[in-house]
Amino acid sequence: MRQNPSFAMTDVGEIRRLIDRNPWVTLVSQTETGLVASHYAVLLDEDRDDLSIVGHVGKPDDLIHGLGERELLVVVQGPHGYISPDWYGDVPAVPTWNFVSAHLGGVPEILETAENLAVLDRLVDRFERGMPHPRGMWHAPNDEAFVERLEKGTVGFRLTPTRVVAKRKLSQNRPAETVDHIVDMLRAEGPHANPVLADEMARARAARSGS
C-alpha cells in the first residue's frame, strides 16, 4: 500500500481500534506457484498491548500459506466508500474513495493445542455475546469430543508484525467545512450513503480540531 505522509496512521492505539472493529481480514502469502489469499477473523492478543493478533486457518490452508515458515501479510479493511466530486463544491475535482486500512506483515507463530482452543473460544464468544441466547463453543449440545475434533481441523497462529503500514484517507487534505459537508452527504439518503464512513470521518475531524 503506497503511503502518503498526510494520511499515515502510526498511533498503535488507533490501529488496534481498527483491528478490533474490523476482525474479518485477508491473509496473503507468496508461494512457489504465486500469491494465495484467504479470509478469516482475527482478534487482538489479549495478553499484549502491541499489534499482535491471534487467529486460525482451516486445514489445509496452513500448508497452502506455509504458515509459520514464511511471511504472512494481513490486510485489515476498515470503513470505506465513494466520495462524489459534487460534494467538494464548485471547485475542480474528481471522484475518490475514502478508507481506513492496515497491512501487518511478519512470520506467524503456530499455537499449541491449548492456546488454539483458547483463541477459538474467544472468537466464538466475541460474536455470540450479543445474541439473545449466546451459545459458546463448549455449550451443549457440543461436547468435549466435538470441540477436540474441531480444533484438530484448524491451525492457530499469533502474528506479531515486523512491518506495519496503516493509512487513514478521510479527506484530511480538504478544508474543514468541506469535510463536514462530505460527512453530511454520507449520512443523507442516496446511492452512496455510508453512515459508518461518515462517523469515522467525523471522529477524525474532531481529533484534528481538538474538539
N, C-alpha and C positions, 0 to 999 in steps of 0.2 A: 504494500500500500504506500503510494507516494505521500511523503509527509510535507506539510506546509506549516511553517512556524506559527502562523496566525491561528491555525486550527488544532495544533498539537495538544493532546491531553496527557499530562505527565503525573498528575496527582494520583497516588496509589489508591486513596480512598474513593475517588471518583471512578477509577477503573474497576475497583471491587464492587461498587454500586452497579456499574454497567453489567458485570458478570452475574451478580446476584439477581438482577431484574430480568436478565435475558439468558437463561441457562441452556437454551437449545442452541447448540453450536455446530460448526462444521470442522471436522478433523481432516487435515490434508497431509499426505506423505508422498515423498518422492521414492519410487521403487525402480527396479531394474527395467520394468516394462512401461514406466511412465507414472504420471501422477494418479493417485487414488484419493477419493474423498468419501467420508461417512458422516452421519449426522446423529448426535447423541446429546443427552442432557448431562450437564456437569454441575458441580457445586464448589463453592469456595471451601478450602480446607479449614475446618472449624478450629483446628489446633494451631493455626498460624495467622499472622496479620499481614502477610505479604500477598502476592498474586498467585499463590499455589492453588491449584484446582484439583479435584478428585472426580473420577467418573469410572465408566466401564465401557467396554465394547463387547458385543456378542461374538462368540467364536463362529467362523474363523477370521473375523475382521482383524484380530490381533496379529495373525500371520500375514494377512494382506498388507497391513501397515508396517510390519516389522516392529511392533510395539515394544519399546524398551531397548531397541537396538539402534534406531536412527531417529533423526529429528522429526518431531511432530509439530505441525502448525495448527493452532486452534483459532478459528475465526469466530469472534463474538459480534453479533449484529444487533445493535440497539434500535431505537426509533428511527424511522427514515421515511422520506416521502418527497413527492414532486412539489416544486416551487414555481409558480407561474410568473413570467416576466411582467404580467399585468399588475402583480402585487407590489412591484417596485415603484409604481407611479409613472409619471410622464418623463422617463429618462431612458436612454439606450440600455437595453437589457435582453438577455436570452434566458431560456428556462434553465433550471439547475435542480439538483437533488440534494436535499439536506439529510444528514445522517450522523449517527454516532457508532463507532466500530472500534474493535481492538483486535490485534493479532498477537498471539502468545506463542513463542517458539521455544523448543527445548526437547531434550530426550527424556521421556517419561520414565518413572519408576514403577515397576509392577508390584501390585499389592498382594500380600499374603491373604490366605482364605479369610481369616478373622476380620482383617481390615476391609476386605472387599465386601463381606457381609454387612459390616457396619455402614459402609457407604451406600450399599443398596437399600438398607433400612432407612437411612436418612433421606435418600432420594424419594422413596415411596412416601415417607412422612411429609416431605416438603410439599407435595402436590395433593395429598389426601387430606391434609389438616383442615382445608376449607370446606370439605364435603360435609353434608348433614350428618352422615354416619361414617367417619373415617375408618378405612379398612387397611390396617398396617400389613406389612409383609408377613408378620408372624401370626396374624389373626386367623381364626378358624373361618373357613374350612382348610386353610393352609396348615400343613403340619411340618415338623422338622425335616422329614424326608423330602417333602416337596421343595422346601426352601434350599436344602442342600443340593438338590438336582438343578435348581435354578442357578445357584451360584457357580456350579461346575460348568455351566454353559456360557459363562462370562469371564472376562479378564479385567480386573480393576487396575486403575493406574492413578498415580499422582504426578502432576506436571508442575514443577517449579520453573517458570520460564526464565531462560537466559537472554531472550530477545523479546522486547515488547514495543509494539508500535500502536499507539492509540490516537484516534482522531475524532474531534467533535466539530463538525462543519454545520453550524447553525446560524449562518448569515452574520457572523461576528464582524465581517468587513462592511456591513451596511449601517447607516445611521440608526440610532435607537428608535426613532419614530417609524422607520421602515420595518424594523424587526417587529415592533408592536403591531403594525398593520398586517404583516405576514401571519403573526400569531392569531389575530382576529379572523383572517381568511381561512386558516386551517381549522378553526373552531366553528366556522359557519357551515351551512349546508352547501353541498356542491360535489362535483365529481372527485375532488382532491381533498375533501375534508379529512383531517387527521388530528384528532384531539390529543393523542398521545405525543405526537411530534410537537404540537403546539405547547403542551405542558413542559416538554423538555427545553424548548426554545425559551419559554418564559422563565424557567428556572435559571438557565444560563445567563439570560439577560439581567435578571435580578442580581445574580452573583457578580457580574461585571460592574454593575452600577452601585453595588454595596448595599442594596435595599433588601 
